[in-house]
Amino acid sequence: MGQEERDGVQTDFAATEEDEARAQALVEEKDSESRVRLYASGGMMARILSVILIAFSAFQLYASTFGTLDAMKLRSWHIIFLLVLAFLLYPACRREKRSRTLPTLWDLACTGAALYAFGYLILHYDDIAMGGGWFTTQDYVAAGIGVAVAFEAARRVVPNLAWLAFAFFAYTFVGKYIPGAFGHVGFPLTRVMDHMFWGSQGLLGVGVGVSATYVFLFVLFGAFLRLSGFSEFINDLALTLVGRTSGGPAKVSVIASALMGMINGSALANVATTGAITIPLMKKTGYKSEFAGAVEAVASTGGQFAPPIMGAVGFIMAEFLGVSYVKVMLAAAIPAFLYYLGLLMAVHFEAKKLGLKGLSREYIPDALQVIRRRGHLSVPLVALMALMFMGYTPLFAASVAIFATVAASWLSPDTRMGPRRILEALEEGARGAVGVGVSCVIIGIIIGSVSLTGLGLTFGFQVLKYVGEGQLYLGGLFVMLMSTVLGMGVPGVAAYVIVAAVAVPVLTGVGVAPMAAHMFCLFYACLSNITPPVAMSSYVAAGIARSNETRTSLIAMRLGLSGFILPFFFLNNPLLLYSSEHPALASLWAFVTAGVGVSALAVGLERWMFTRCSILESALFLGGAILTIDPGLTTDMLGFALIFCAVYLNYRAAAAARKAASPANPAASEARR
């Protein structure tokens, strides 16, 4: 095939402008974080906005490397940048035209109010702290304005989360009128403002603290990686690894979405960017629309709990647990790998069932060429991992990785990042951090309400009273349902923080280890993206695939079933959460057997191995899967026995079908379907 012909065919598998535009429109429809204003290119406002965005990134880099700001002032400056950008970038209402020349008067008023309130905090915080916490009327006025503008910014950027935060905020006032255990003594307005604005458990709490450090730097790191050409490297590498195998395009989707999702942390953004390419490709190679959309949704969702970056959620978990991020990353490694292994196996056996082949050779790039052209772009990730395992802080490691990205890009003329590209990365990184940053700010209201009223402890006590102490699985089931509901329609970081604040006390109360409890909540908060009725990732993927939303969501739940099952098995036996406290061989054995289990689960659900599985064979595969995923020698041996019997029966059935379909017996070729 000549080069011109090759290029012509290749465009058949590229994302068309229509696909990309449709993907972006769907994300904007489902995700308010993506509905931003479009100022006239080259106009005054566009230039001002670029300057603010670049200044935001430069400030954060300085504060994380050479700066000496104390925590509260760093968080205050971070909030000022976030709120100003939220008011300039996000429309005040859905009916507002996105194309504008200048912001509205209301935007300018909100911007001025944010500058006043948090500027006042920066100027007077030390005096108030040294004065023993005595507040003047002006201090309370600044606090009230600060809380109000935080709600307004959240209403524009993450409206679902804003309403949830408002419900918690209202509880601090109306809770005294609620009878029974969930009532409280009530708090005056001054006490609430003090706690929410001036305290360390409100707007300036752990949520914005993590946003101002870990989250921002890793979002910025992701922007530098993308603009260096790392995304193209991932896609080409995935094609070389699995492109020619059965169902290759779907496996490419899984691998590419996993690698991108663990960096950007947004399931919806991942569906839009990689799905615009992979979903049409899967459809063209024979997958049904609903299945193609479901694969992309499941693959994109898993990136939020996949190391090494875990969509920045892992850093918040490390703060909550008081442990190093490396421990959180290692704990998440096995469950995340098993989640994607189960998805790959499901894709593989679906392809076998449909008789699909991989891509032909002309669509597969040469592996050596891929590594030679863009392999150097993996240097920043290697440096990041190496520094964290050597004991350096994630902040230092991320800062070094950003500079390493620029340095590595200069190793090839094709990827070289010049001044314009670097400024573009700084701008894109700051823009990408606004949505998650505003979420972290308004989360402070939720955490502040829970801590002020004692709602978390009260809720946990009431659940334990009905569930009973030691009832791990009953408590886990309750928390699973609550985590899924609270996580619906909420960004991954926000979903985890909300769930952790309310549900972790329930799990630790029934005897679950803290790491297992937090990881349990993280999984289900993230999986709400594919759980009806508000399955945001599934709905966006269904829109790109032009498939039925409900069927796509149900197939996504089936494909991601290992993610729904795994957390229950590390409640009582956390061997699947790797830790130095557990024997290495025991964790390795649990990992291997669980790998066999999720593969058997995929076979049982797809009802195909060598040939179509009978009901008995599927039941044996599913039973063996549950037993082998559960860490324990007895359950492993029983599970292996069931899986072996199922494999033997299916192999014999396949051999009989081949014999019946042979030329010697053509009449029986339809004997087994």
C-alpha positions in Angstrom: 0.0 0.0 0.0 1.4 3.3 -1.0 1.8 6.3 1.4 -1.1 8.2 -0.2 -3.4 5.2 0.0 -2.3 4.5 3.6 -3.1 8.1 4.6 -6.4 8.0 2.9 -7.5 4.9 4.8 -6.1 6.2 8.0 -8.4 9.1 8.0 -11.3 6.7 8.0 -10.3 5.9 11.6 -9.5 9.4 12.8 -11.9 11.5 14.7 -13.8 13.7 12.3 -14.5 17.3 13.2 -18.2 16.4 13.6 -17.3 13.7 16.1 -15.1 16.1 18.1 -17.7 18.9 18.0 -20.5 16.5 19.1 -18.3 15.2 21.9 -17.6 18.7 23.2 -21.3 19.7 22.9 -22.3 16.6 24.9 -19.8 17.3 27.6 -21.0 20.9 27.9 -24.6 19.8 28.1 -23.9 17.3 30.9 -21.1 19.0 32.7 -21.4 22.6 33.7 -17.6 22.8 34.2 -17.2 22.7 30.5 -19.6 25.6 29.7 -17.2 28.5 29.6 -17.4 31.8 27.9 -15.8 32.4 24.5 -14.3 35.9 24.4 -13.3 37.3 21.0 -10.0 35.8 20.0 -7.3 38.5 20.2 -9.6 40.9 21.9 -8.8 42.8 25.1 -10.7 40.5 27.4 -9.2 37.4 25.9 -5.7 38.8 26.5 -6.5 39.8 30.1 -7.8 36.4 30.8 -4.7 34.8 29.4 -2.5 37.0 31.6 -4.5 36.0 34.7 -4.4 32.3 33.9 -0.6 32.4 33.2 -0.1 34.4 36.4 -2.1 31.9 38.4 0.1 29.0 37.2 3.3 31.0 37.7 2.2 31.9 41.3 1.3 28.3 42.1 4.7 27.1 40.8 6.5 29.7 42.7 4.6 28.9 45.9 5.3 25.2 45.6 9.0 25.6 44.9 10.6 28.7 46.3 7.8 30.5 48.0 7.5 30.9 51.8 3.7 31.7 52.2 2.0 30.2 55.2 -0.8 27.8 54.5 -3.7 30.1 55.2 -2.4 32.9 53.0 -1.6 30.5 50.2 -5.1 29.1 50.3 -6.5 32.6 50.4 -4.6 33.7 47.3 -5.6 30.4 45.6 -9.2 31.1 46.3 -8.9 34.7 44.9 -7.6 33.4 41.6 -10.2 30.7 41.5 -13.2 33.0 42.2 -12.0 35.7 39.8 -11.6 33.2 37.0 -14.9 31.6 37.8 -16.7 34.9 37.5 -14.9 35.8 34.2 -15.1 32.3 32.6 -18.5 31.0 33.6 -21.9 32.5 32.6 -24.2 33.6 35.4 -27.1 31.7 33.9 -27.6 29.0 31.2 -29.5 31.4 28.9 -26.6 33.8 28.7 -24.8 33.9 25.3 -21.4 32.3 25.6 -19.7 34.6 23.0 -19.0 37.9 24.7 -16.7 40.9 24.3 -16.7 41.9 28.0 -17.9 40.5 31.3 -21.2 41.7 32.8 -21.5 44.2 35.6 -22.6 41.4 37.9 -19.4 39.5 37.1 -17.4 42.6 38.0 -19.3 43.1 41.2 -18.7 39.5 42.3 -15.0 39.8 41.3 -14.7 42.9 43.5 -16.5 41.3 46.4 -14.2 38.2 46.2 -11.1 40.5 46.1 -12.4 42.5 49.1 -13.4 39.5 51.3 -10.3 37.3 50.8 -8.0 40.3 50.5 -9.3 41.4 53.9 -8.6 37.9 55.3 -5.0 38.0 54.0 -4.4 41.4 55.6 -6.1 40.8 59.0 -5.6 37.0 59.6 -2.4 37.4 61.6 -3.9 40.1 63.8 -7.0 38.1 64.5 -4.9 34.9 65.2 -2.6 36.8 67.6 -5.6 38.5 69.3 -7.1 35.2 70.4 -9.9 35.1 67.9 -11.8 38.2 68.8 -13.9 39.4 65.8 -15.3 42.8 64.9 -18.4 43.6 62.9 -16.3 44.2 59.9 -14.7 40.8 60.3 -18.1 39.2 60.2 -19.1 41.3 57.2 -16.0 40.1 55.3 -16.8 36.5 56.3 -20.4 36.8 55.0 -19.3 38.3 51.7 -16.7 35.6 51.3 -19.2 32.7 51.9 -21.7 34.4 49.5 -19.2 34.8 46.6 -18.0 31.2 47.1 -21.6 30.0 46.7 -22.1 32.2 43.6 -18.9 30.8 42.0 -19.9 27.2 42.8 -23.4 27.8 41.4 -21.9 28.8 38.1 -19.2 26.1 37.9 -20.7 23.0 39.8 -24.4 23.8 40.4 -25.2 20.3 41.7 -22.5 20.5 44.3 -23.5 24.1 45.2 -27.0 23.0 46.0 -25.7 20.1 48.1 -23.4 22.4 50.0 -26.3 24.8 50.6 -28.4 22.0 52.1 -25.6 21.3 54.5 -25.1 25.0 55.2 -28.8 25.4 55.9 -28.7 22.4 58.3 -26.4 24.5 60.6 -29.4 26.9 61.1 -32.5 24.7 60.9 -31.0 21.6 62.6 -32.2 22.9 66.0 -35.8 22.5 64.8 -35.3 18.9 63.8 -36.5 16.5 66.5 -34.6 13.3 67.4 -30.9 12.3 67.0 -30.3 14.5 63.9 -31.2 17.7 65.7 -28.6 20.0 67.3 -28.5 22.9 69.7 -28.3 25.5 67.0 -25.6 28.1 66.2 -25.8 31.9 65.8 -24.9 33.4 62.5 -21.6 34.8 63.9 -20.5 31.4 65.1 -21.2 29.9 61.6 -19.4 32.7 59.8 -16.4 32.3 62.1 -16.2 28.6 61.5 -16.8 28.7 57.7 -14.6 31.7 56.8 -11.9 32.2 59.5 -11.5 28.7 60.7 -9.4 25.8 59.3 -12.4 23.5 58.7 -14.5 25.7 56.4 -13.6 27.4 53.1 -9.9 27.4 54.0 -10.0 23.7 55.0 -8.4 20.6 53.7 -10.2 20.7 50.4 -8.8 24.0 49.2 -5.5 23.1 50.9 -5.1 20.1 48.6 -6.3 22.1 45.6 -3.7 24.8 46.2 -0.9 22.3 46.3 -1.2 18.8 44.9 -4.3 19.2 42.7 -3.1 22.3 40.9 0.4 21.1 40.2 -0.8 17.7 38.9 -3.4 19.3 36.7 -0.7 21.6 35.4 1.6 18.6 34.9 -1.1 16.9 32.8 -1.4 20.1 30.6 2.3 20.0 29.9 2.2 16.3 29.1 -0.7 16.8 26.7 0.9 19.7 24.8 4.2 17.9 24.6 2.5 15.2 22.5 2.1 12.6 25.2 -1.5 11.8 24.2 -0.4 10.8 20.7 2.4 8.6 22.2 -0.2 6.8 24.4 -2.5 6.2 21.5 0.3 4.9 19.3 1.7 2.8 22.0 -1.7 1.2 22.8 -2.1 0.4 19.1 1.2 -1.3 18.9 0.4 -3.4 22.1 -3.1 -4.6 21.4 -4.2 -3.2 18.0 -3.9 -6.4 16.1 -5.5 -8.7 18.7 -9.2 -9.6 18.7 -11.2 -6.5 19.4 -8.1 -4.4 19.2 -9.8 -1.0 18.9 -11.7 -1.5 22.1 -8.6 -2.6 23.9 -6.8 0.5 22.6 -9.7 2.5 24.1 -9.3 0.8 27.5 -5.5 1.4 27.6 -5.5 5.0 26.3 -8.4 6.0 28.5 -6.8 4.5 31.6 -3.5 6.3 31.0 -5.1 9.6 30.2 -7.7 9.3 33.0 -5.2 8.7 35.7 -3.6 12.0 34.7 -6.5 14.4 34.1 -8.8 12.9 36.7 -12.0 13.9 34.9 -14.0 11.0 33.6 -16.2 13.3 31.4 -13.3 15.1 29.8 -11.6 11.7 29.2 -14.7 10.3 27.5 -14.9 13.4 25.2 -11.2 13.5 24.2 -10.5 9.8 23.7 -14.0 8.7 23.0 -14.3 11.0 20.0 -11.6 8.8 18.4 -12.1 5.3 19.9 -15.9 5.0 19.9 -16.3 5.5 16.1 -13.3 3.2 15.6 -15.0 0.4 17.7 -18.2 0.8 15.8 -16.5 0.6 12.4 -14.8 -2.7 13.4 -18.0 -4.4 14.5 -19.0 -3.5 18.0 -22.5 -2.4 18.7 -23.0 1.3 19.6 -24.1 0.6 23.2 -21.1 -1.6 23.8 -18.6 0.8 22.3 -20.0 3.7 24.4 -20.0 1.5 27.6 -16.3 0.5 27.1 -15.2 4.1 26.8 -17.3 5.2 29.9 -15.9 2.4 32.1 -12.3 2.9 31.0 -12.5 6.7 31.5 -14.1 6.3 35.0 -11.4 4.0 36.3 -8.7 6.6 35.8 -9.9 8.4 38.9 -8.6 5.7 41.2 -5.7 4.4 39.0 -2.1 5.2 40.1 0.2 7.0 39.8 -1.9 10.2 39.9 -5.4 8.9 40.7 -6.9 12.2 39.4 -5.4 13.9 42.4 -7.9 12.2 44.7 -5.1 10.1 46.3 -3.5 13.3 47.7 -6.7 14.2 49.6 -6.9 10.6 50.9 -3.3 10.8 52.1 -4.2 14.0 54.0 -7.2 12.5 55.6 -5.3 9.3 56.6 -2.1 11.2 57.6 0.1 8.9 55.6 2.4 9.3 52.6 1.0 9.4 49.1 3.1 6.4 48.2 1.2 4.2 50.6 -2.1 5.3 49.1 -0.8 4.8 45.6 0.4 1.3 46.4 -2.9 0.4 48.1 -4.8 1.5 45.0 -2.5 -0.3 42.5 -3.9 -3.9 42.7 -7.7 -3.0 42.7 -7.1 -0.6 39.8 -5.2 -3.1 37.8 -7.9 -5.8 38.4 -10.6 -3.3 37.4 -8.9 -2.8 34.0 -8.0 -6.5 33.6 -11.7 -7.4 34.0 -12.6 -4.8 31.4 -10.0 -6.0 28.9 -11.1 -9.6 29.4 -14.8 -8.6 28.8 -13.8 -6.7 25.6 -11.7 -9.7 24.4 -14.4 -12.3 24.9 -17.1 -10.0 23.4 -14.8 -9.8 20.3 -14.5 -13.5 20.2 -18.2 -14.0 20.5 -18.8 -11.6 17.6 -16.0 -13.0 15.5 -14.2 -9.7 15.4 -10.6 -9.4 14.3 -7.9 -6.8 15.2 -6.8 -4.0 12.9 -4.8 -4.9 9.9 -1.1 -4.3 9.8 -1.3 -1.0 7.8 -3.1 0.7 10.7 -0.6 -0.3 13.3 2.4 2.0 13.8 5.8 0.4 14.1 6.7 -0.1 17.8 10.3 1.0 17.4 9.3 4.1 15.4 6.8 5.0 18.2 9.4 4.7 20.8 12.0 6.5 18.7 9.7 9.4 17.9 8.0 9.9 21.3 9.4 7.5 23.8 11.3 10.2 25.5 8.1 11.8 26.6 7.7 9.1 29.2 10.8 10.5 31.1 8.7 12.9 33.2 6.4 10.1 34.5 9.5 7.9 35.3 11.1 10.9 37.1 7.8 11.5 39.0 7.5 7.9 40.2 11.2 7.6 41.0 11.2 10.8 43.1 8.1 9.8 45.1 9.5 6.3 45.8 12.8 7.9 46.9 10.9 9.7 49.6 10.5 13.2 48.1 7.2 15.0 48.6 4.6 14.8 45.7 4.9 18.6 45.4 8.6 18.5 44.8 8.2 15.5 42.4 5.4 17.2 40.4 7.4 20.4 40.1 10.5 18.5 38.9 8.3 16.5 36.5 6.9 19.7 34.9 10.4 21.0 34.2 11.4 17.5 33.0 8.5 17.6 30.5 9.9 20.7 28.9 13.4 19.3 28.9 12.4 16.0 27.5 10.4 17.6 24.8 13.6 19.2 23.4 15.0 15.7 22.7 13.1 15.7 19.4 12.2 18.5 17.0 8.7 17.0 16.6 7.8 17.5 20.3 9.9 20.5 21.2 8.0 23.0 23.5 9.0 26.6 22.7 8.0 29.7 24.7 4.5 29.9 23.0 3.8 26.2 23.8 4.9 26.6 27.4 2.7 29.7 27.9 -0.2 27.7 26.3 0.4 24.9 28.8 0.5 27.3 31.7 -2.8 28.8 30.5 -4.5 25.4 29.9 -3.3 24.1 33.3 -4.8 27.0 35.2 -8.0 26.8 33.1 -8.3 23.1 33.9 -7.8 23.7 37.6 -10.7 26.1 38.0 -13.5 23.5 38.0 -11.9 21.2 40.5 -10.6 24.1 42.5 -14.0 25.7 43.0 -15.4 22.3 43.9 -12.7 22.0 46.6 -13.6 25.5 47.9 -17.3 24.8 48.3 -16.6 21.4 49.8 -15.3 23.4 52.7 -18.9 24.4 53.5 -19.9 20.7 53.6 -17.0 19.7 55.8 -17.4 22.8 58.0 -21.1 22.0 58.5 -20.4 18.3 59.3 -17.6 19.3 61.8 -19.6 22.1 63.4 -22.8 20.1 63.9 -21.2 16.7 64.6 -23.4 15.3 61.7 -20.8 12.8 60.7 -20.5 11.2 64.1 -24.3 11.3 64.6 -24.9 9.7 61.3 -22.4 7.0 61.9 -23.8 6.3 65.4 -27.3 6.0 64.1 -26.3 3.7 61.2 -24.3 1.5 63.6 -27.3 1.3 66.0 -29.4 -0.3 63.2 -26.6 -2.2 61.4 -24.9 -3.5 64.5 -21.2 -3.6 65.3 -19.1 -6.1 63.3 -21.6 -6.3 60.5 -19.0 -5.4 57.8 -20.9 -6.4 54.7 -24.3 -4.9 55.8 -22.5 -1.7 56.7 -20.6 -1.8 53.4 -23.8 -2.3 51.4 -25.3 0.8 53.1 -22.2 2.9 52.4 -22.1 1.6 48.8 -25.6 2.9 48.2 -24.9 6.2 49.9 -21.6 6.7 48.2 -23.1 6.1 44.8 -26.0 8.5 45.4 -23.8 11.3 46.9 -21.4 10.9 44.0 -23.9 11.3 41.2 -23.3 14.3 39.0 -20.4 15.5 41.2 -16.7 15.8 40.1 -14.6 12.9 41.3 -12.6 14.8 43.9 -15.7 16.4 45.4 -17.6 13.1 45.4 -14.9 11.4 47.4 -14.5 14.1 49.9 -18.3 14.3 50.6 -18.6 10.5 50.9 -15.5 10.2 53.1 -16.7 12.9 55.5 -20.0 11.1 56.0 -19.4 7.4 55.3 -15.9 6.6 56.6 -17.0 6.8 60.3 -19.7 4.2 59.5 -17.1 1.7 58.1 -14.5 2.3 60.8 -17.3 1.8 63.3 -18.0 -1.7 62.1 -14.3 -2.6 62.2 -12.9 -1.7 58.8 -9.3 -0.5 58.6 -9.0 3.2 57.7 -7.2 2.7 54.4 -9.8 0.1 53.3 -12.7 2.4 54.4 -11.4 5.3 52.4 -10.6 3.2 49.3 -14.1 1.7 49.5 -15.7 5.1 49.5 -13.5 6.3 46.6 -14.4 3.4 44.4 -18.1 3.8 44.7 -18.0 7.6 44.5 -16.2 7.3 41.2 -18.3 4.5 39.9 -21.4 6.7 40.2 -20.3 8.0 36.8 -21.6 4.8 35.2 -24.4 4.1 37.6 -28.0 5.0 36.5 -30.0 7.2 36.8 -27.2 9.9 36.7 -24.5 8.1 34.9 -22.7 11.1 33.5 -19.8 9.2 31.8 -22.2 6.7 30.2 -24.6 9.4 28.9 -21.8 11.4 27.3 -20.3 8.2 25.7 -23.8 7.2 24.6 -24.2 10.6 22.9 -21.0 10.2 21.0 -21.9 6.6 20.0 -25.5 7.7 19.2 -26.8 4.8 21.3 -29.5 4.4 23.9 -28.4 6.0 27.2 -30.0 3.5 29.5 -28.8 0.4 27.7 -25.3 2.0 27.5 -25.3 2.6 31.3 -26.5 -1.0 32.0 -23.8 -2.5 29.8 -21.2 -0.2 31.5 -22.3 -1.5 34.9 -21.8 -5.1 33.6 -18.4 -4.3 32.1 -17.3 -2.6 35.3 -18.8 -5.2 37.7 -15.4 -6.1 39.0 -15.1 -2.5 40.4 -18.4 -2.9 42.2 -17.4 -6.3 43.7 -13.7 -5.8 44.6 -14.3 -3.3 47.5 -16.3 -5.7 49.5 -13.5 -8.2 49.5 -10.9 -5.8 51.1 -13.3 -4.8 53.8 -12.5 -7.8 56.0 -9.2 -8.9 54.4 -7.3 -6.0 53.0 -4.6 -8.1 51.2 -5.8 -6.7 47.9 -4.7 -3.2 49.2 -0.9 -3.7 49.1 0.9 -2.6 52.2 4.3 -3.3 53.8 2.3 -4.5 56.9 1.1 -7.5 54.9 3.4 -10.4 53.8 4.6 -9.8 50.3 3.9 -13.4 49.2 0.4 -13.3 50.6 -0.4 -10.1 48.7 1.1 -11.5 45.5 -1.0 -14.7 45.8 -4.1 -12.7 46.5 -3.3 -10.6 43.4 -2.8 -13.6 41.1 -6.0 -15.4 42.3 -8.1 -12.2 42.0 -6.7 -11.8 38.5 -8.0 -15.2 37.6 -11.3 -14.3 39.3 -12.0 -11.1 37.4 -11.1 -12.9 34.1 -13.5 -15.7 35.0 -16.1 -13.1 35.9 -15.7 -11.6 32.4 -16.2 -15.0 30.8 -19.3 -15.7 32.9 -20.9 -12.4 32.1 -20.0 -12.5 28.3 -21.0 -16.2 28.2 -18.1 -17.0 25.9 -14.7 -18.7 26.1 -13.8 -21.2 23.4 -17.5 -21.2 22.4 -20.8 -20.0 23.8 -21.1 -21.0 27.5 -24.1 -22.9 28.7 -26.0 -21.7 31.7 -24.2 -24.3 33.9 -20.8 -23.2 32.6 -21.6 -19.5 33.2 -22.7 -20.3 36.7 -19.5 -22.2 37.4 -17.4 -19.3 36.0 -19.3 -16.7 38.1 -19.1 -18.8 41.3 -15.4 -19.5 40.8 -14.8 -15.8 40.2 -16.4 -14.8 43.5 -14.4 -17.4 45.4 -11.0 -16.6 43.8 -11.4 -12.9 44.2 -11.9 -13.4 48.0 -8.4 -13.7 49.6 -8.1 -17.1 51.3 -6.6 -20.4 50.5 -9.8 -22.4 51.0 -11.9 -20.1 48.8 -9.1 -20.0 46.2 -9.0 -23.8 45.9 -12.8 -24.1 45.6 -12.8 -21.3 43.1 -10.1 -22.9 41.0 -12.0 -26.2 41.0 -15.1 -24.6 39.7 -13.3 -22.6 37.0 -11.4 -25.7 35.9 -14.6 -27.6 35.5 -16.2 -24.8 33.5 -13.1 -24.5 31.3 -13.1 -28.2 30.7 -16.8 -28.3 29.8 -16.6 -25.4 27.5 -13.5 -26.8 25.7 -15.2 -30.1 25.1 -18.3 -28.2 23.8 -16.1 -26.2 21.4 -14.3 -29.4 20.2 -17.7 -31.1 19.6 -18.9 -28.0 17.7 -15.8 -28.0 15.5 -16.2 -31.7 14.8 -19.8 -31.2 14.0 -19.0 -28.3 11.6 -16.3 -30.3 9.8 -16.8 -31.2 6.1 -17.4 -34.8 7.2 -20.6 -33.7 9.0 -21.9 -30.5 7.3 -25.5 -31.0 8.4 -24.6 -30.6 12.0 -22.8 -27.3 11.6 -25.7 -25.5 13.3 -25.9 -27.9 16.2 -24.6 -25.6 18.9 -25.1 -21.9 19.0 
